[in-house]
């Protein structure tokens, strides 16, 4: 029983550390650190040239809204260029973009994946700052200006914006509620990571890098935004976080579509660990590696395994421990809580989306995410995920205009 006790304690400890413990440690360290005094130069005008890049594939239903939203950015028009690249698109996306002269359109019939398309767009870009945004998102009007201000600091190599998943009003929402909660949690982690040292991986909905630090990615890279931002961090530059530059998007149209997206991201996570293997050498960049391993690597590797081990070892301890008074009470209580958690998740999976009470949405999405990581791992091992993929379908309702 000692073996199962060790497995049980280690598993619970690691899961707690990954999802809450490391954040508590970082938040405490941030609290103890002195705040930097305001730099007087922050009040002086600062408007470097910007290339705003959007990679779009068959986005005819949303692309016009994206164009108008982009052109409304509060930034000097002589300092910003808009590049939309539509490689491989077969619908009306390219024709719609062609109706807007301020947009520079890049298109070729062949499709090599997002990484290849972005590489080609960057080659034609003229701005000092590159800002990337997904075609199915809308931004607040101050997004570009709020991102750019971080580049006053020469140590800043990139800036991550905030992703907001908008709820769908009046219709059943199968995946959106859990996805929205997850991204609120991720936003909190990015805030404390950035204050401690650097964001560990930007989201493709909205992120930015200095042109001089961009390096071409292999076309087979799945998480181009994540890998690019961390490669810049590896060079000693920080990835800042700007919550006042946010990208709004609708949730996946169904759990099936959200699963497709999560499995792809998970497969890309394992691929990224191989690409960024130097960050596992903790002594090279201690602060960056600490955040990267705690926030990302554990969530993609040991945490899902530890959830399984925690349940199996808990059952073994309850069934195999000596029947001494109170000797297994704690184990039985913890097993009951685990089984209740997974029962609620299973119950949610068979209930209509509009009938699910709020109390079961969190265990449902948490379990769903970790199961997707396991599937993503096996997909990665089979080598079946390429840089070219069919995007997950998002809800077609209009996103509210950003305030």
C-alpha positions in Angstrom: 0.0 0.0 0.0 3.0 2.3 0.5 3.6 2.3 -3.3 0.0 3.4 -4.0 0.1 6.0 -1.3 3.2 7.6 -2.9 1.6 7.5 -6.4 -1.6 9.0 -5.0 0.1 11.9 -3.2 2.5 12.6 -6.1 -0.4 12.6 -8.6 -2.6 14.9 -6.7 0.3 17.2 -5.8 1.4 17.6 -9.5 -2.2 18.2 -10.7 -2.7 20.8 -8.0 0.6 22.5 -8.8 0.0 22.6 -12.5 -3.5 24.2 -12.3 -3.2 26.3 -9.1 0.0 25.8 -7.1 2.4 27.4 -9.6 0.1 30.3 -10.0 0.0 30.9 -6.3 3.8 30.8 -6.1 4.2 33.3 -9.0 1.5 35.6 -7.6 3.3 35.6 -4.2 6.6 36.4 -5.8 5.1 39.2 -7.8 3.6 40.6 -4.7 7.0 40.7 -3.0 8.7 42.4 -5.9 8.9 46.1 -6.1 6.9 47.9 -8.8 8.9 49.7 -11.4 8.5 53.4 -11.5 6.8 54.9 -14.5 9.1 55.9 -17.3 8.6 59.5 -18.3 9.1 58.5 -22.0 5.8 56.7 -21.8 4.0 60.1 -22.2 5.8 60.9 -25.5 4.3 60.0 -28.9 5.3 56.6 -30.1 4.0 55.3 -33.4 6.3 52.8 -35.2 5.3 51.4 -38.5 3.0 48.4 -38.3 2.2 45.5 -40.6 -1.2 44.1 -39.7 -1.4 40.5 -41.1 -4.4 38.3 -41.4 -4.3 34.7 -42.8 -7.7 33.7 -44.1 -8.9 30.4 -45.5 -12.4 30.2 -46.9 -13.8 32.9 -44.5 -16.3 34.5 -46.8 -19.0 34.5 -44.1 -16.9 36.7 -41.8 -14.1 38.4 -43.8 -16.0 41.6 -44.6 -16.6 42.3 -40.9 -13.0 41.5 -40.2 -11.9 44.0 -42.9 -14.1 46.8 -41.6 -13.0 46.1 -38.0 -9.3 46.2 -39.0 -9.6 49.5 -40.9 -11.3 51.1 -37.8 -8.1 50.7 -35.7 -7.1 53.9 -33.9 -3.7 54.2 -35.4 -2.1 56.7 -37.9 -3.1 55.6 -41.3 0.3 56.4 -42.7 2.0 54.1 -40.2 0.0 50.9 -40.7 -0.4 48.5 -43.6 -2.9 45.7 -43.9 -1.9 42.4 -45.5 -4.5 39.7 -46.0 -3.3 36.4 -47.3 -5.8 33.8 -48.7 -3.7 31.0 -50.0 -5.8 28.0 -51.1 -9.1 29.7 -50.6 -11.8 28.5 -52.9 -14.9 30.5 -51.8 -15.5 34.2 -52.2 -13.0 35.4 -49.6 -10.5 36.7 -52.1 -13.1 38.5 -54.2 -14.4 40.3 -51.1 -11.0 41.4 -50.0 -10.3 42.7 -53.5 -13.1 45.3 -53.1 -11.2 47.1 -50.4 -8.2 49.0 -51.8 -6.5 49.7 -48.4 -6.0 46.0 -48.0 -3.0 44.4 -49.7 -4.1 41.0 -50.9 -1.7 38.0 -51.3 -3.1 34.9 -52.9 -2.0 31.7 -54.6 -4.0 28.7 -55.5 -1.9 26.2 -53.7 -2.3 25.7 -49.9 0.7 24.9 -47.7 -0.7 25.7 -44.3 -0.9 28.7 -42.1 2.9 28.8 -41.2 3.9 28.9 -44.9 1.3 31.6 -45.6 2.4 33.8 -42.7 6.0 33.4 -43.8 5.1 34.7 -47.2 3.1 37.6 -45.8 6.0 38.6 -43.5 8.4 38.6 -46.5 6.3 41.3 -48.1 5.7 43.3 -45.0 7.3 46.7 -44.5 6.5 47.5 -40.9 8.8 47.5 -37.9 6.1 45.7 -35.8 4.2 42.7 -37.1 0.7 42.2 -35.7 -1.1 38.9 -36.4 -4.8 38.4 -36.0 -7.2 35.5 -36.9 -9.7 36.1 -39.6 -12.7 35.1 -37.5 -12.1 37.6 -34.7 -13.0 41.2 -34.0 -10.7 43.6 -32.1 -11.3 46.6 -29.9 -10.4 49.8 -31.8 -7.5 50.6 -29.5 -5.9 47.1 -29.9 -3.0 48.2 -32.2 -2.1 51.3 -30.2 -2.2 49.4 -26.9 0.1 46.6 -28.3 2.6 49.0 -29.8 3.2 50.9 -26.6 5.0 48.0 -25.1 7.8 48.3 -27.8 9.2 51.4 -26.1 11.1 48.9 -24.0 13.9 47.4 -26.1 13.7 44.2 -24.0 10.2 43.5 -25.4 10.3 41.1 -28.4 6.6 40.4 -28.6 3.2 41.2 -27.2 0.3 38.8 -26.6 -3.2 40.2 -26.7 -6.2 38.8 -24.8 -8.7 36.3 -26.3 -12.3 36.6 -25.3 -14.9 33.9 -26.1 -18.3 35.5 -26.5 -21.4 33.7 -25.1 -24.2 32.9 -27.5 -27.4 34.4 -26.4 -30.7 32.7 -26.8 -29.4 29.4 -28.2 -27.9 26.2 -26.7 -24.2 26.5 -26.2 -22.5 23.1 -26.2 -18.9 24.1 -25.8 -18.8 27.9 -25.3 -19.4 28.1 -21.6 -16.5 25.9 -20.6 -14.3 27.5 -23.3 -15.1 30.9 -22.0 -14.2 29.9 -18.4 -11.0 28.3 -19.6 -9.8 31.5 -21.4 -10.6 33.7 -18.4 -8.4 31.4 -16.4 -5.7 31.5 -19.1 -5.9 35.3 -19.1 -5.2 35.4 -15.4 -2.2 33.1 -15.8 -0.8 35.3 -18.6 -1.1 38.4 -16.4 1.0 36.9 -13.6 3.4 35.2 -16.0 4.1 38.5 -17.8 4.6 40.4 -14.5 7.0 37.7 -13.2 9.0 37.5 -16.5 7.3 36.7 -19.8 4.1 35.2 -21.3 4.9 31.6 -22.3 3.2 31.3 -25.6 0.9 33.8 -27.4 -2.5 32.9 -28.9 -2.9 33.3 -32.6 -6.1 35.3 -32.3 -4.0 38.4 -31.6 -0.2 38.6 -31.0 2.7 40.7 -32.2 6.5 40.5 -32.7 9.3 42.8 -33.7 10.0 42.3 -37.4 13.7 41.9 -36.7 13.0 38.9 -34.4 10.7 37.0 -36.7 12.1 33.7 -38.0 10.5 31.6 -40.6 8.8 28.5 -39.3 8.6 25.1 -41.0 5.3 24.6 -42.9 4.5 21.5 -40.7 4.5 23.5 -37.4 1.0 23.3 -36.0 1.2 26.0 -33.2 3.0 28.7 -35.1 2.0 31.5 -32.7 3.1 29.5 -29.7 6.4 28.4 -31.1 7.3 31.8 -32.7 6.7 33.7 -29.4 8.8 31.3 -27.3 11.6 31.2 -29.8 11.8 35.0 -29.4 11.7 34.5 -25.6 14.6 32.0 -25.9 16.7 34.8 -27.4 16.4 36.7 -24.1 13.4 39.0 -25.1 10.2 39.2 -23.1 6.7 38.6 -24.4 4.5 41.2 -22.8 0.8 40.8 -22.1 -1.8 43.5 -23.0 -5.3 42.8 -21.7 -6.5 46.1 -23.3 -5.9 44.7 -26.7 -8.4 41.9 -27.1 -9.7 39.6 -29.8 -13.3 38.5 -29.6 -14.5 35.3 -31.2 -17.5 33.0 -31.0 -17.2 29.5 -29.5 -17.1 26.3 -31.6 -20.4 25.4 -33.1 -20.5 22.0 -31.3 -18.5 19.8 -29.0 -17.4 17.8 -32.0 -15.8 20.9 -33.6 -14.3 21.9 -30.3 -12.8 18.4 -29.8 -11.3 18.6 -33.2 -9.6 21.9 -32.3 -8.4 20.8 -28.9 -7.0 17.5 -30.2 -5.1 19.4 -32.9 -3.7 21.9 -30.3 -2.7 19.1 -28.0 -0.8 17.3 -30.9 0.8 20.6 -31.6 1.8 21.0 -28.0 3.8 17.7 -28.1 5.4 18.8 -31.4 6.3 22.2 -29.8 8.0 20.5 -26.8 10.3 18.8 -29.3 11.0 22.0 -31.1 11.6 24.0 -27.9 13.6 21.3 -26.1 16.2 23.7 -25.0 13.7 25.3 -22.7 13.7 22.1 -20.7 17.3 22.8 -19.7 16.3 24.7 -16.6 19.7 26.2 -15.8 19.9 28.1 -19.1 17.0 30.4 -18.5 15.6 29.6 -15.1 12.6 32.0 -15.0 11.4 31.3 -18.5 11.8 27.5 -18.1 10.0 27.6 -14.7 7.0 29.3 -16.3 7.1 27.2 -19.5 7.3 23.8 -17.7 4.8 24.7 -15.0 2.2 26.4 -17.2 2.5 24.4 -20.5 4.6 21.2 -20.4 3.0 19.7 -17.4 -0.5 20.4 -18.7 0.4 18.6 -22.0 2.2 15.7 -20.5 2.0 14.6 -16.8 -1.2 16.2 -15.7 -3.6 14.0 -17.7 -1.6 10.9 -16.7 -1.7 12.0 -13.1 -5.5 12.4 -13.1 -5.7 8.7 -14.2 -3.2 7.6 -11.6 -4.9 9.6 -8.9 -8.1 7.7 -9.5 -6.6 4.2 -9.9 -4.3 4.6 -6.8 -7.2 6.0 -4.8 -9.3 2.9 -5.6 -6.4 0.6 -4.7 -5.9 2.4 -1.4 -9.6 2.1 -0.5 -9.9 -1.5 -1.4 -6.5 -2.7 -0.1 -5.9 -0.8 3.1 -6.4 -2.5 6.4 -9.9 -2.0 7.9 -8.7 0.0 10.9 -11.1 2.6 12.4 -10.7 5.8 10.4 -7.7 4.4 8.6 -9.2 4.7 5.2 -11.7 7.5 5.8 -9.7 10.2 4.1 -9.1 7.9 1.0 -12.9 7.1 0.8 -13.8 10.8 1.0 -11.3 11.7 -1.7 -12.5 8.8 -3.9 -16.1 9.9 -3.4 -15.2 13.4 -4.5 -13.3 12.2 -7.6 -16.2 9.9 -8.6 -18.7 12.7 -8.1 -16.6 15.0 -10.2 -16.4 12.6 -13.1 -20.0 11.6 -12.7 -21.0 15.2 -13.2 -18.8 15.4 -16.3 -20.4 12.2 -17.7 -23.9 13.5 -16.9 -23.2 16.7 -18.7 -22.0 14.9 -21.8 -25.4 13.2 -22.2 -27.6 16.2 -21.3 -28.9 18.7 -23.8 -26.6 21.8 -23.7 -29.4 24.2 -22.7 -30.4 21.9 -19.8 -27.0 21.7 -18.1 -26.8 23.5 -14.7 -23.8 25.7 -14.2 -22.4 23.4 -11.5 -21.6 20.7 -14.0 -20.0 22.8 -16.8 -16.6 23.1 -15.1 -16.0 19.4 -14.5 -17.4 18.7 -18.0 -15.0 21.0 -19.8 -12.0 20.1 -17.5 -12.5 16.4 -18.2 -13.1 17.1 -21.9 -9.8 19.1 -22.2 -7.7 16.4 -20.6 -9.3 13.6 -22.7 -8.4 15.7 -25.7 -4.8 15.9 -24.6 -4.6 12.1 -24.5 -6.1 11.8 -28.0 -3.7 14.6 -29.2 -0.8 12.6 -27.8 -1.7 9.5 -29.8 -2.3 11.6 -32.9 1.2 13.1 -32.5 2.7 9.6 -32.1 1.0 8.5 -35.3 2.3 11.6 -37.1 -1.2 12.2 -38.6 -1.3 16.0 -37.9 0.1 18.3 -40.6 0.4 22.0 -40.8 -2.6 22.0 -43.2 -6.0 21.3 -41.7 -9.7 22.0 -41.9 -10.6 24.7 -39.4 -13.1 24.0 -36.7 -16.5 25.5 -37.4 -17.5 28.4 -35.3 -20.9 29.7 -34.5 -22.3 32.0 -37.3 -24.0 34.6 -35.0 -22.6 38.1 -35.0 -20.0 39.1 -32.5 -21.0 42.2 -30.5 -19.0 45.2 -31.5 -16.0 45.8 -29.1 -16.4 48.7 -26.8 
